[in-house]
Amino acid sequence: MIPTPEQLEEISRLHEGMLGSTVPFAALLLALGTHRRTLQVEVRRKQIAKRIFFENGVPVDCRSNLVHETLGRYMVGQGK
């Protein structure tokens, strides 16, 4: 999926959704960066939860309910 500028605007304003099935993670990152959003994204799968913090579209922090995990390890593990 290569999103149009209009789709990026729409994605950047989403309050919730399903990553992968509705919005690819790469498209979400591109939309947030393009529109310089400051927000928190929460990603959940089963009992694992991640919170990624963005300032002006740049990821600045990631918190996990698994102490040993970092944003870099998570993205690599997801093949991103």
A tleap script that builds the chain and sets N, CA, C and O, in Angstrom:
source leaprc.protein.ff14SB
mol = sequence {
  NMET ILE PRO THR PRO GLU GLN LEU GLU GLU
  ILE SER ARG LEU HIE GLU GLY MET LEU GLY
  SER THR VAL PRO PHE ALA ALA LEU LEU LEU
  ALA LEU GLY THR HIE ARG ARG THR LEU GLN
  VAL GLU VAL ARG ARG LYS GLN ILE ALA LYS
  ARG ILE PHE PHE GLU ASN GLY VAL PRO VAL
  ASP CYS ARG SER ASN LEU VAL HIE GLU THR
  LEU GLY ARG TYR MET VAL GLY GLN GLY CLYS
}
set mol.1.N position { 0.840 -1.182 0.000 }
set mol.1.CA position { 0.000 0.000 0.000 }
set mol.1.C position { 0.883 1.242 0.000 }
set mol.1.O position { 1.711 1.424 0.893 }
set mol.2.N position { 0.707 2.079 -0.986 }
set mol.2.CA position { 1.346 3.382 -1.021 }
set mol.2.C position { 0.230 4.406 -0.836 }
set mol.2.O position { -0.541 4.655 -1.763 }
set mol.3.N position { 0.139 5.001 0.350 }
set mol.3.CA position { -0.981 5.912 0.622 }
set mol.3.C position { -0.852 7.232 -0.109 }
set mol.3.O position { 0.245 7.750 -0.315 }
set mol.4.N position { -1.993 7.761 -0.493 }
set mol.4.CA position { -2.064 9.085 -1.108 }
set mol.4.C position { -1.922 10.135 -0.005 }
set mol.4.O position { -2.066 9.810 1.173 }
set mol.5.N position { -1.642 11.389 -0.370 }
set mol.5.CA position { -1.586 12.438 0.661 }
set mol.5.C position { -2.875 12.527 1.484 }
set mol.5.O position { -2.826 12.791 2.685 }
set mol.6.N position { -4.003 12.311 0.855 }
set mol.6.CA position { -5.275 12.354 1.568 }
set mol.6.C position { -5.387 11.203 2.565 }
set mol.6.O position { -5.869 11.382 3.684 }
set mol.7.N position { -4.936 10.017 2.145 }
set mol.7.CA position { -4.963 8.865 3.045 }
set mol.7.C position { -4.012 9.067 4.220 }
set mol.7.O position { -4.333 8.687 5.346 }
set mol.8.N position { -2.846 9.661 3.974 }
set mol.8.CA position { -1.911 9.940 5.063 }
set mol.8.C position { -2.527 10.890 6.081 }
set mol.8.O position { -2.362 10.704 7.287 }
set mol.9.N position { -3.234 11.905 5.601 }
set mol.9.CA position { -3.912 12.844 6.499 }
set mol.9.C position { -4.939 12.096 7.347 }
set mol.9.O position { -5.015 12.294 8.560 }
set mol.10.N position { -5.714 11.249 6.712 }
set mol.10.CA position { -6.738 10.481 7.424 }
set mol.10.C position { -6.110 9.533 8.451 }
set mol.10.O position { -6.584 9.435 9.583 }
set mol.11.N position { -5.054 8.845 8.055 }
set mol.11.CA position { -4.371 7.920 8.967 }
set mol.11.C position { -3.814 8.680 10.161 }
set mol.11.O position { -3.897 8.200 11.291 }
set mol.12.N position { -3.250 9.853 9.930 }
set mol.12.CA position { -2.625 10.612 11.017 }
set mol.12.C position { -3.635 11.101 12.041 }
set mol.12.O position { -3.263 11.456 13.160 }
set mol.13.N position { -4.901 11.122 11.672 }
set mol.13.CA position { -5.946 11.593 12.583 }
set mol.13.C position { -6.736 10.463 13.254 }
set mol.13.O position { -7.653 10.729 14.031 }
set mol.14.N position { -6.388 9.204 12.962 }
set mol.14.CA position { -7.101 8.083 13.558 }
set mol.14.C position { -6.939 8.069 15.075 }
set mol.14.O position { -5.872 8.395 15.595 }
set mol.15.N position { -7.990 7.694 15.772 }
set mol.15.CA position { -7.947 7.565 17.224 }
set mol.15.C position { -7.773 6.109 17.631 }
set mol.15.O position { -7.307 5.821 18.733 }
set mol.16.N position { -8.146 5.189 16.745 }
set mol.16.CA position { -7.947 3.766 16.993 }
set mol.16.C position { -8.058 3.035 15.677 }
set mol.16.O position { -8.591 3.566 14.703 }
set mol.17.N position { -7.554 1.812 15.650 }
set mol.17.CA position { -7.605 1.010 14.437 }
set mol.17.C position { -6.844 -0.277 14.633 }
set mol.17.O position { -6.314 -0.540 15.712 }
set mol.18.N position { -6.790 -1.072 13.595 }
set mol.18.CA position { -6.115 -2.360 13.631 }
set mol.18.C position { -4.889 -2.289 12.726 }
set mol.18.O position { -5.012 -2.251 11.502 }
set mol.19.N position { -3.696 -2.271 13.343 }
set mol.19.CA position { -2.472 -2.267 12.556 }
set mol.19.C position { -2.374 -3.565 11.779 }
set mol.19.O position { -2.733 -4.635 12.270 }
set mol.20.N position { -1.888 -3.449 10.571 }
set mol.20.CA position { -1.727 -4.639 9.741 }
set mol.20.C position { -2.945 -4.902 8.891 }
set mol.20.O position { -2.840 -4.964 7.666 }
set mol.21.N position { -4.108 -5.060 9.514 }
set mol.21.CA position { -5.303 -5.365 8.733 }
set mol.21.C position { -5.950 -4.097 8.168 }
set mol.21.O position { -6.486 -4.125 7.060 }
set mol.22.N position { -5.909 -3.004 8.899 }
set mol.22.CA position { -6.501 -1.749 8.435 }
set mol.22.C position { -5.427 -0.763 7.997 }
set mol.22.O position { -5.515 -0.170 6.922 }
set mol.23.N position { -4.421 -0.596 8.832 }
set mol.23.CA position { -3.354 0.382 8.577 }
set mol.23.C position { -1.997 -0.308 8.731 }
set mol.23.O position { -1.670 -0.785 9.817 }
set mol.24.N position { -1.210 -0.367 7.664 }
set mol.24.CA position { 0.146 -0.913 7.814 }
set mol.24.C position { 0.981 -0.027 8.738 }
set mol.24.O position { 0.839 1.195 8.723 }
set mol.25.N position { 1.852 -0.645 9.544 }
set mol.25.CA position { 2.656 0.094 10.505 }
set mol.25.C position { 3.509 1.156 9.807 }
set mol.25.O position { 3.640 2.271 10.311 }
set mol.26.N position { 4.082 0.820 8.662 }
set mol.26.CA position { 4.910 1.786 7.925 }
set mol.26.C position { 4.086 2.999 7.491 }
set mol.26.O position { 4.572 4.129 7.546 }
set mol.27.N position { 2.846 2.770 7.061 }
set mol.27.CA position { 1.975 3.881 6.655 }
set mol.27.C position { 1.642 4.765 7.854 }
set mol.27.O position { 1.556 5.985 7.722 }
set mol.28.N position { 1.455 4.153 9.022 }
set mol.28.CA position { 1.191 4.926 10.233 }
set mol.28.C position { 2.383 5.807 10.572 }
set mol.28.O position { 2.214 6.992 10.860 }
set mol.29.N position { 3.596 5.237 10.543 }
set mol.29.CA position { 4.794 6.026 10.828 }
set mol.29.C position { 4.964 7.166 9.834 }
set mol.29.O position { 5.292 8.287 10.221 }
set mol.30.N position { 4.742 6.883 8.564 }
set mol.30.CA position { 4.852 7.917 7.534 }
set mol.30.C position { 3.829 9.026 7.749 }
set mol.30.O position { 4.162 10.206 7.637 }
set mol.31.N position { 2.596 8.661 8.054 }
set mol.31.CA position { 1.532 9.646 8.264 }
set mol.31.C position { 1.836 10.526 9.476 }
set mol.31.O position { 1.671 11.744 9.411 }
set mol.32.N position { 2.274 9.926 10.570 }
set mol.32.CA position { 2.569 10.697 11.776 }
set mol.32.C position { 3.758 11.624 11.561 }
set mol.32.O position { 3.766 12.755 12.049 }
set mol.33.N position { 4.760 11.146 10.832 }
set mol.33.CA position { 5.924 11.976 10.532 }
set mol.33.C position { 5.604 13.105 9.571 }
set mol.33.O position { 6.038 14.240 9.767 }
set mol.34.N position { 4.846 12.793 8.535 }
set mol.34.CA position { 4.479 13.796 7.533 }
set mol.34.C position { 3.674 14.925 8.145 }
set mol.34.O position { 3.875 16.092 7.810 }
set mol.35.N position { 2.758 14.576 9.046 }
set mol.35.CA position { 1.866 15.579 9.641 }
set mol.35.C position { 2.325 16.013 11.038 }
set mol.35.O position { 1.600 16.704 11.753 }
set mol.36.N position { 3.539 15.596 11.415 }
set mol.36.CA position { 4.192 16.053 12.644 }
set mol.36.C position { 3.290 15.967 13.869 }
set mol.36.O position { 3.144 16.932 14.620 }
set mol.37.N position { 2.695 14.811 14.053 }
set mol.37.CA position { 1.787 14.608 15.177 }
set mol.37.C position { 2.550 14.335 16.476 }
set mol.37.O position { 3.579 13.658 16.478 }
set mol.38.N position { 2.033 14.868 17.564 }
set mol.38.CA position { 2.529 14.575 18.906 }
set mol.38.C position { 1.452 13.773 19.601 }
set mol.38.O position { 0.349 14.263 19.844 }
set mol.39.N position { 1.784 12.528 19.919 }
set mol.39.CA position { 0.780 11.625 20.487 }
set mol.39.C position { 1.426 10.368 21.005 }
set mol.39.O position { 2.642 10.191 20.927 }
set mol.40.N position { 0.599 9.503 21.532 }
set mol.40.CA position { 1.018 8.190 22.019 }
set mol.40.C position { 0.250 7.138 21.235 }
set mol.40.O position { -0.969 7.231 21.089 }
set mol.41.N position { 0.963 6.136 20.731 }
set mol.41.CA position { 0.338 5.015 20.030 }
set mol.41.C position { 0.476 3.789 20.915 }
set mol.41.O position { 1.571 3.463 21.373 }
set mol.42.N position { -0.629 3.119 21.150 }
set mol.42.CA position { -0.587 1.894 21.934 }
set mol.42.C position { -0.816 0.708 21.016 }
set mol.42.O position { -1.789 0.665 20.264 }
set mol.43.N position { 0.094 -0.253 21.088 }
set mol.43.CA position { 0.021 -1.461 20.265 }
set mol.43.C position { -0.122 -2.641 21.207 }
set mol.43.O position { 0.652 -2.791 22.152 }
set mol.44.N position { -1.127 -3.489 20.942 }
set mol.44.CA position { -1.374 -4.661 21.790 }
set mol.44.C position { -1.495 -5.914 20.932 }
set mol.44.O position { -2.039 -5.906 19.828 }
set mol.45.N position { -0.957 -6.992 21.502 }
set mol.45.CA position { -1.153 -8.320 20.916 }
set mol.45.C position { -1.159 -9.308 22.060 }
set mol.45.O position { -0.157 -9.476 22.756 }
set mol.46.N position { -2.284 -9.958 22.250 }
set mol.46.CA position { -2.493 -10.877 23.370 }
set mol.46.C position { -2.164 -10.173 24.671 }
set mol.46.O position { -2.819 -9.188 25.012 }
set mol.47.N position { -1.162 -10.651 25.417 }
set mol.47.CA position { -0.851 -10.044 26.715 }
set mol.47.C position { 0.299 -9.041 26.642 }
set mol.47.O position { 0.758 -8.553 27.674 }
set mol.48.N position { 0.761 -8.735 25.448 }
set mol.48.CA position { 1.881 -7.810 25.274 }
set mol.48.C position { 1.341 -6.449 24.861 }
set mol.48.O position { 0.490 -6.349 23.978 }
set mol.49.N position { 1.845 -5.404 25.506 }
set mol.49.CA position { 1.415 -4.039 25.193 }
set mol.49.C position { 2.634 -3.138 25.046 }
set mol.49.O position { 3.585 -3.231 25.822 }
set mol.50.N position { 2.594 -2.266 24.042 }
set mol.50.CA position { 3.649 -1.287 23.793 }
set mol.50.C position { 3.006 0.091 23.687 }
set mol.50.O position { 1.914 0.239 23.137 }
set mol.51.N position { 3.688 1.086 24.213 }
set mol.51.CA position { 3.268 2.476 24.030 }
set mol.51.C position { 4.431 3.216 23.406 }
set mol.51.O position { 5.524 3.265 23.970 }
set mol.52.N position { 4.189 3.794 22.231 }
set mol.52.CA position { 5.219 4.535 21.499 }
set mol.52.C position { 4.827 6.000 21.526 }
set mol.52.O position { 3.713 6.362 21.148 }
set mol.53.N position { 5.750 6.842 21.976 }
set mol.53.CA position { 5.486 8.273 22.105 }
set mol.53.C position { 6.137 9.021 20.947 }
set mol.53.O position { 7.312 8.818 20.642 }
set mol.54.N position { 5.360 9.885 20.311 }
set mol.54.CA position { 5.825 10.693 19.188 }
set mol.54.C position { 5.762 12.166 19.559 }
set mol.54.O position { 4.788 12.623 20.159 }
set mol.55.N position { 6.809 12.910 19.199 }
set mol.55.CA position { 6.807 14.366 19.325 }
set mol.55.C position { 7.083 14.933 17.945 }
set mol.55.O position { 8.119 14.654 17.342 }
set mol.56.N position { 6.152 15.728 17.453 }
set mol.56.CA position { 6.265 16.309 16.112 }
set mol.56.C position { 6.567 15.246 15.057 }
set mol.56.O position { 7.338 15.485 14.128 }
set mol.57.N position { 5.956 14.082 15.207 }
set mol.57.CA position { 6.090 13.011 14.225 }
set mol.57.C position { 7.297 12.114 14.398 }
set mol.57.O position { 7.491 11.187 13.612 }
set mol.58.N position { 8.117 12.370 15.413 }
set mol.58.CA position { 9.333 11.583 15.636 }
set mol.58.C position { 9.137 10.690 16.862 }
set mol.58.O position { 8.767 11.184 17.927 }
set mol.59.N position { 9.383 9.364 16.725 }
set mol.59.CA position { 9.273 8.505 17.908 }
set mol.59.C position { 10.399 8.848 18.883 }
set mol.59.O position { 11.575 8.832 18.519 }
set mol.60.N position { 10.023 9.160 20.132 }
set mol.60.CA position { 11.010 9.584 21.122 }
set mol.60.C position { 11.118 8.624 22.308 }
set mol.60.O position { 12.094 8.675 23.055 }
set mol.61.N position { 10.140 7.763 22.484 }
set mol.61.CA position { 10.174 6.834 23.618 }
set mol.61.C position { 9.246 5.669 23.322 }
set mol.61.O position { 8.273 5.800 22.581 }
set mol.62.N position { 9.564 4.540 23.909 }
set mol.62.CA position { 8.710 3.359 23.798 }
set mol.62.C position { 8.721 2.656 25.133 }
set mol.62.O position { 9.776 2.447 25.733 }
set mol.63.N position { 7.546 2.294 25.592 }
set mol.63.CA position { 7.424 1.567 26.855 }
set mol.63.C position { 6.681 0.267 26.595 }
set mol.63.O position { 5.764 0.196 25.777 }
set mol.64.N position { 7.103 -0.742 27.308 }
set mol.64.CA position { 6.548 -2.074 27.132 }
set mol.64.C position { 6.194 -2.647 28.488 }
set mol.64.O position { 6.763 -2.264 29.510 }
set mol.65.N position { 5.248 -3.566 28.480 }
set mol.65.CA position { 4.986 -4.271 29.734 }
set mol.65.C position { 6.026 -5.377 29.941 }
set mol.65.O position { 6.010 -6.052 30.970 }
set mol.66.N position { 6.920 -5.565 28.984 }
set mol.66.CA position { 8.061 -6.471 29.112 }
set mol.66.C position { 9.308 -5.604 29.294 }
set mol.66.O position { 9.709 -4.894 28.371 }
set mol.67.N position { 9.900 -5.658 30.440 }
set mol.67.CA position { 10.979 -4.746 30.816 }
set mol.67.C position { 12.171 -4.797 29.861 }
set mol.67.O position { 12.786 -3.760 29.611 }
set mol.68.N position { 12.513 -5.953 29.326 }
set mol.68.CA position { 13.713 -6.103 28.501 }
set mol.68.C position { 13.553 -5.609 27.069 }
set mol.68.O position { 14.528 -5.601 26.319 }
set mol.69.N position { 12.356 -5.197 26.668 }
set mol.69.CA position { 12.132 -4.813 25.280 }
set mol.69.C position { 12.349 -3.320 25.063 }
set mol.69.O position { 12.096 -2.494 25.940 }
set mol.70.N position { 12.831 -3.005 23.853 }
set mol.70.CA position { 13.009 -1.621 23.426 }
set mol.70.C position { 12.318 -1.426 22.077 }
set mol.70.O position { 11.931 -2.401 21.433 }
set mol.71.N position { 12.161 -0.181 21.649 }
set mol.71.CA position { 11.520 0.111 20.358 }
set mol.71.C position { 12.282 -0.556 19.216 }
set mol.71.O position { 11.667 -1.149 18.328 }
set mol.72.N position { 13.592 -0.469 19.227 }
set mol.72.CA position { 14.391 -1.066 18.153 }
set mol.72.C position { 14.207 -2.565 18.048 }
set mol.72.O position { 14.011 -3.091 16.952 }
set mol.73.N position { 14.266 -3.256 19.171 }
set mol.73.CA position { 14.060 -4.704 19.162 }
set mol.73.C position { 12.657 -5.060 18.676 }
set mol.73.O position { 12.479 -6.011 17.915 }
set mol.74.N position { 11.678 -4.300 19.114 }
set mol.74.CA position { 10.298 -4.572 18.704 }
set mol.74.C position { 10.152 -4.429 17.192 }
set mol.74.O position { 9.580 -5.304 16.542 }
set mol.75.N position { 10.666 -3.328 16.620 }
set mol.75.CA position { 10.524 -3.106 15.179 }
set mol.75.C position { 11.262 -4.168 14.381 }
set mol.75.O position { 10.744 -4.642 13.370 }
set mol.76.N position { 12.456 -4.551 14.809 }
set mol.76.CA position { 13.205 -5.599 14.130 }
set mol.76.C position { 12.441 -6.915 14.217 }
set mol.76.O position { 12.345 -7.645 13.230 }
set mol.77.N position { 11.905 -7.218 15.380 }
set mol.77.CA position { 11.131 -8.446 15.573 }
set mol.77.C position { 9.898 -8.513 14.697 }
set mol.77.O position { 9.458 -9.596 14.313 }
set mol.78.N position { 9.339 -7.347 14.381 }
set mol.78.CA position { 8.170 -7.279 13.522 }
set mol.78.C position { 8.536 -7.203 12.044 }
set mol.78.O position { 7.659 -7.169 11.181 }
set mol.79.N position { 9.834 -7.175 11.759 }
set mol.79.CA position { 10.295 -7.116 10.363 }
set mol.79.C position { 10.116 -5.739 9.745 }
set mol.79.O position { 9.953 -5.623 8.531 }
set mol.80.N position { 10.145 -4.702 10.559 }
set mol.80.CA position { 9.922 -3.339 10.056 }
set mol.80.C position { 11.237 -2.649 9.835 }
set mol.80.O position { 11.265 -1.493 9.413 }
savepdb mol mol.pdb
quit
